[in-house]
Amino acid sequence: MSSMEQVVTELAKASGVRGCAVVTEDGMMVASALQGRFEPDVVAGLASFVIATTRRAMAQDRQDRLDRFVVHATHGKLVLSDIGHAFLITITDQFVHLDLVLRIVDEATARLKVLARIDA
């Protein structure tokens, strides 16, 4: 069994991935591999804001379930994947083939869901 730090470190090494992190919905950093390119507090705060506002907008249409969403920006893409009590945040460069990255992000998400599960 690997730790969350190991999972995000492996994912950050993938082609086209500039950094990644596990962040709680309220903006707490759980694990990160941001390669020194991004400020952890900024990534956590942005993720928390985007998750909360997107959920609020979806709730108006009675759709509050959010598995994954992608933000396309001028200099890259931000993939946010729900792992239960937190989200995997993957930052890519702007030229990455999203279908290839989503496959490895989905694999990392599945591993993190197992690691994040709390058994009572």
Backbone as CSV, one residue per row, in Angstrom:
resi,resn,N_x,N_y,N_z,CA_x,CA_y,CA_z,C_x,C_y,C_z
1,MET,0.857,-1.175,0.000,0.000,0.000,0.000,0.899,1.232,0.000
2,SER,0.565,2.189,-0.825,1.380,3.392,-0.893,0.685,4.541,-0.170
3,SER,1.463,5.547,0.186,0.894,6.710,0.857,0.393,7.708,-0.181
4,MET,-0.403,8.657,0.279,-0.900,9.703,-0.619,0.258,10.488,-1.226
5,GLU,1.285,10.750,-0.436,2.467,11.471,-0.947,3.106,10.707,-2.112
6,GLN,3.201,9.382,-1.981,3.778,8.574,-3.051,2.924,8.636,-4.314
7,VAL,1.622,8.588,-4.159,0.718,8.621,-5.316,0.855,9.944,-6.054
8,VAL,0.831,11.068,-5.326,0.924,12.360,-6.014,2.318,12.581,-6.603
9,THR,3.351,12.062,-5.945,4.707,12.185,-6.480,4.839,11.422,-7.797
10,GLU,4.283,10.224,-7.859,4.302,9.439,-9.101,3.521,10.148,-10.203
11,LEU,2.343,10.662,-9.863,1.517,11.353,-10.849,2.224,12.595,-11.376
12,ALA,2.918,13.312,-10.515,3.610,14.539,-10.925,4.729,14.273,-11.923
13,LYS,5.207,13.044,-11.993,6.269,12.682,-12.930,5.747,12.373,-14.333
14,ALA,4.431,12.278,-14.485,3.845,11.940,-15.784,4.067,13.072,-16.787
15,SER,4.189,12.698,-18.021,4.393,13.666,-19.093,3.234,14.654,-19.157
16,GLY,3.571,15.935,-19.186,2.554,16.977,-19.279,1.996,17.448,-17.956
17,VAL,2.301,16.731,-16.862,1.811,17.121,-15.538,2.837,18.056,-14.904
18,ARG,2.390,19.223,-14.478,3.276,20.228,-13.878,3.277,20.167,-12.355
19,GLY,2.265,19.531,-11.784,2.195,19.392,-10.332,0.849,18.829,-9.938
20,CYS,0.763,18.327,-8.714,-0.517,17.807,-8.235,-0.531,17.828,-6.713
21,ALA,-1.756,17.734,-6.181,-1.926,17.804,-4.734,-3.241,17.165,-4.343
22,VAL,-3.339,16.798,-3.081,-4.604,16.358,-2.485,-4.997,17.455,-1.512
23,VAL,-6.211,17.990,-1.720,-6.692,19.124,-0.938,-8.090,18.821,-0.429
24,THR,-8.358,19.145,0.835,-9.716,18.972,1.355,-10.615,20.057,0.776
25,GLU,-11.920,19.845,0.881,-12.875,20.805,0.342,-12.761,22.172,1.002
26,ASP,-12.294,22.204,2.242,-12.161,23.487,2.927,-10.769,24.098,2.780
27,GLY,-9.950,23.550,1.879,-8.677,24.165,1.535,-7.456,23.729,2.316
28,MET,-7.527,22.590,2.980,-6.363,22.081,3.705,-5.546,21.165,2.798
29,MET,-4.241,21.410,2.725,-3.348,20.600,1.908,-3.051,19.298,2.644
30,VAL,-3.295,18.165,1.979,-3.061,16.850,2.573,-1.746,16.269,2.074
31,ALA,-1.512,16.382,0.784,-0.287,15.872,0.160,-0.036,16.703,-1.091
32,SER,1.228,16.878,-1.451,1.489,17.655,-2.657,2.799,17.270,-3.314
33,ALA,2.836,17.483,-4.604,4.031,17.352,-5.426,3.931,18.480,-6.447
34,LEU,4.170,19.689,-5.975,3.976,20.883,-6.810,5.269,21.351,-7.467
35,GLN,6.336,20.585,-7.314,7.604,20.796,-8.002,8.207,22.176,-7.753
36,GLY,7.792,22.888,-6.717,8.298,24.225,-6.464,7.768,25.275,-7.428
37,ARG,6.853,24.882,-8.300,6.292,25.806,-9.300,5.095,26.586,-8.788
38,PHE,4.403,26.036,-7.802,3.155,26.621,-7.340,3.180,26.731,-5.818
39,GLU,2.545,27.772,-5.304,2.425,27.959,-3.864,1.334,27.035,-3.339
40,PRO,1.643,26.172,-2.371,0.641,25.244,-1.842,-0.625,25.931,-1.330
41,ASP,-0.475,27.060,-0.634,-1.645,27.760,-0.108,-2.533,28.300,-1.225
42,VAL,-1.918,28.762,-2.297,-2.683,29.292,-3.432,-3.446,28.161,-4.122
43,VAL,-2.788,27.034,-4.337,-3.438,25.883,-4.967,-4.601,25.398,-4.099
44,ALA,-4.377,25.270,-2.799,-5.421,24.791,-1.887,-6.595,25.766,-1.842
45,GLY,-6.306,27.044,-1.773,-7.376,28.049,-1.734,-8.172,28.097,-3.021
46,LEU,-7.476,28.053,-4.154,-8.160,28.058,-5.443,-9.041,26.824,-5.591
47,ALA,-8.509,25.677,-5.229,-9.283,24.436,-5.330,-10.528,24.501,-4.456
48,SER,-10.381,24.967,-3.231,-11.514,25.077,-2.325,-12.583,26.006,-2.891
49,PHE,-12.172,27.149,-3.404,-13.110,28.113,-3.981,-13.837,27.533,-5.191
50,VAL,-13.083,26.915,-6.104,-13.684,26.361,-7.327,-14.654,25.227,-6.989
51,ILE,-14.268,24.367,-6.073,-15.131,23.248,-5.671,-16.418,23.771,-5.041
52,ALA,-16.298,24.693,-4.105,-17.476,25.217,-3.404,-18.421,25.942,-4.350
53,THR,-17.887,26.802,-5.198,-18.771,27.561,-6.093,-19.391,26.669,-7.160
54,THR,-18.659,25.694,-7.642,-19.216,24.775,-8.637,-20.322,23.934,-8.017
55,ARG,-20.094,23.444,-6.812,-21.141,22.666,-6.124,-22.383,23.510,-5.871
56,ARG,-22.184,24.766,-5.478,-23.318,25.655,-5.229,-24.119,25.877,-6.507
57,ALA,-23.429,26.078,-7.619,-24.110,26.275,-8.903,-24.852,25.015,-9.333
58,MET,-24.238,23.861,-9.127,-24.880,22.601,-9.514,-26.067,22.273,-8.621
59,ALA,-26.006,22.673,-7.346,-27.088,22.381,-6.408,-28.377,23.091,-6.805
60,GLN,-28.262,24.219,-7.485,-29.444,24.933,-7.946,-30.224,24.096,-8.944
61,ASP,-29.530,23.198,-9.616,-30.164,22.295,-10.583,-30.312,20.900,-9.987
62,ARG,-30.188,20.809,-8.646,-30.312,19.555,-7.900,-29.266,18.513,-8.325
63,GLN,-28.120,18.976,-8.731,-27.015,18.090,-9.102,-25.813,18.453,-8.242
64,ASP,-25.735,17.874,-7.064,-24.634,18.239,-6.184,-23.471,17.262,-6.227
65,ARG,-23.594,16.188,-6.983,-22.510,15.207,-7.095,-21.495,15.695,-8.120
66,LEU,-20.242,15.709,-7.735,-19.179,16.217,-8.577,-18.031,15.214,-8.546
67,ASP,-17.865,14.428,-9.599,-16.805,13.425,-9.637,-15.482,14.000,-10.133
68,ARG,-15.569,14.756,-11.224,-14.361,15.327,-11.807,-14.770,16.508,-12.666
69,PHE,-13.956,17.535,-12.660,-14.147,18.591,-13.631,-12.800,19.169,-14.019
70,VAL,-12.786,19.796,-15.197,-11.551,20.297,-15.778,-11.715,21.785,-16.058
71,VAL,-10.729,22.550,-15.644,-10.687,23.976,-15.943,-9.616,24.168,-17.009
72,HIS,-10.015,24.740,-18.146,-9.069,25.037,-19.218,-8.658,26.497,-19.109
73,ALA,-7.367,26.759,-19.041,-6.855,28.119,-18.955,-5.805,28.335,-20.041
74,THR,-5.383,29.550,-20.201,-4.425,29.887,-21.249,-3.128,29.101,-21.121
75,HIS,-2.634,28.942,-19.909,-1.328,28.317,-19.717,-1.387,26.892,-19.195
76,GLY,-2.564,26.273,-19.196,-2.655,24.900,-18.741,-4.064,24.494,-18.379
77,LYS,-4.157,23.319,-17.820,-5.446,22.762,-17.410,-5.347,22.360,-15.942
78,LEU,-6.488,22.424,-15.282,-6.589,22.032,-13.882,-7.654,20.951,-13.806
79,VAL,-7.265,19.741,-13.391,-8.200,18.630,-13.271,-8.455,18.402,-11.785
80,LEU,-9.725,18.474,-11.391,-10.111,18.268,-9.996,-10.929,16.988,-9.928
81,SER,-10.453,16.014,-9.160,-11.088,14.706,-9.066,-11.459,14.408,-7.615
82,ASP,-12.712,14.059,-7.372,-13.212,13.766,-6.031,-12.682,12.418,-5.560
83,ILE,-12.056,12.401,-4.362,-11.578,11.135,-3.797,-12.296,10.806,-2.490
84,GLY,-13.389,11.477,-2.233,-14.147,11.207,-1.011,-14.205,12.432,-0.139
85,HIS,-13.291,12.537,0.821,-13.262,13.683,1.730,-12.306,14.761,1.254
86,ALA,-11.745,14.586,0.066,-10.782,15.530,-0.496,-10.811,15.419,-2.023
87,PHE,-10.012,16.256,-2.669,-9.910,16.240,-4.118,-8.458,16.112,-4.537
88,LEU,-8.240,15.372,-5.623,-6.933,15.328,-6.271,-6.914,16.470,-7.274
89,ILE,-5.936,17.344,-7.158,-5.780,18.473,-8.055,-4.581,18.171,-8.945
90,THR,-4.789,18.148,-10.259,-3.705,17.891,-11.200,-3.570,19.092,-12.120
91,ILE,-2.370,19.666,-12.171,-2.098,20.825,-13.002,-1.261,20.360,-14.187
92,THR,-1.717,20.676,-15.404,-1.011,20.230,-16.609,-0.550,21.431,-17.428
93,ASP,0.297,21.166,-18.409,0.648,22.244,-19.328,-0.463,22.408,-20.360
94,GLN,-0.423,23.480,-21.133,-1.527,23.788,-22.031,-1.592,22.879,-23.248
95,PHE,-0.514,22.185,-23.575,-0.495,21.374,-24.785,-0.711,19.887,-24.540
96,VAL,-0.971,19.511,-23.310,-1.129,18.103,-22.967,-2.383,17.527,-23.636
97,HIS,-2.300,16.273,-24.049,-3.466,15.565,-24.584,-4.280,15.095,-23.383
98,LEU,-5.399,15.738,-23.169,-6.186,15.515,-21.965,-6.627,14.067,-21.807
99,ASP,-6.976,13.388,-22.908,-7.435,12.000,-22.794,-6.355,11.091,-22.204
100,LEU,-5.099,11.336,-22.525,-4.012,10.529,-21.978,-3.794,10.835,-20.496
101,VAL,-3.855,12.102,-20.135,-3.664,12.485,-18.737,-4.824,11.989,-17.880
102,LEU,-6.041,12.066,-18.403,-7.198,11.628,-17.614,-7.104,10.159,-17.251
103,ARG,-6.523,9.354,-18.095,-6.366,7.930,-17.788,-5.470,7.734,-16.563
104,ILE,-4.343,8.431,-16.505,-3.455,8.263,-15.347,-4.009,8.980,-14.111
105,VAL,-4.731,10.075,-14.320,-5.381,10.757,-13.189,-6.446,9.844,-12.588
106,ASP,-7.206,9.156,-13.435,-8.234,8.233,-12.938,-7.617,7.089,-12.144
107,GLU,-6.459,6.590,-12.590,-5.774,5.534,-11.846,-5.313,6.043,-10.476
108,ALA,-4.752,7.242,-10.454,-4.311,7.825,-9.184,-5.514,8.097,-8.279
109,THR,-6.616,8.562,-8.862,-7.831,8.826,-8.089,-8.329,7.553,-7.415
110,ALA,-8.331,6.450,-8.157,-8.784,5.174,-7.591,-7.890,4.753,-6.421
111,ARG,-6.584,4.913,-6.566,-5.658,4.566,-5.475,-5.884,5.456,-4.266
112,LEU,-6.100,6.745,-4.505,-6.312,7.684,-3.403,-7.623,7.459,-2.685
113,LYS,-8.650,7.028,-3.420,-9.940,6.726,-2.780,-9.773,5.618,-1.743
114,VAL,-8.964,4.629,-2.058,-8.705,3.531,-1.118,-7.938,4.055,0.091
115,LEU,-6.930,4.893,-0.156,-6.131,5.427,0.936,-6.908,6.393,1.812
116,ALA,-7.880,7.105,1.219,-8.646,8.120,1.955,-9.831,7.547,2.706
117,ARG,-10.186,6.319,2.427,-11.371,5.724,3.068,-11.135,5.562,4.563
118,ILE,-12.114,5.959,5.324,-12.061,5.836,6.779,-13.028,4.734,7.188
119,ASP,-12.499,3.664,7.745,-13.337,2.558,8.204,-13.577,2.701,9.694
120,ALA,-14.837,2.622,10.076,-15.170,2.756,11.504,-15.156,1.417,12.192
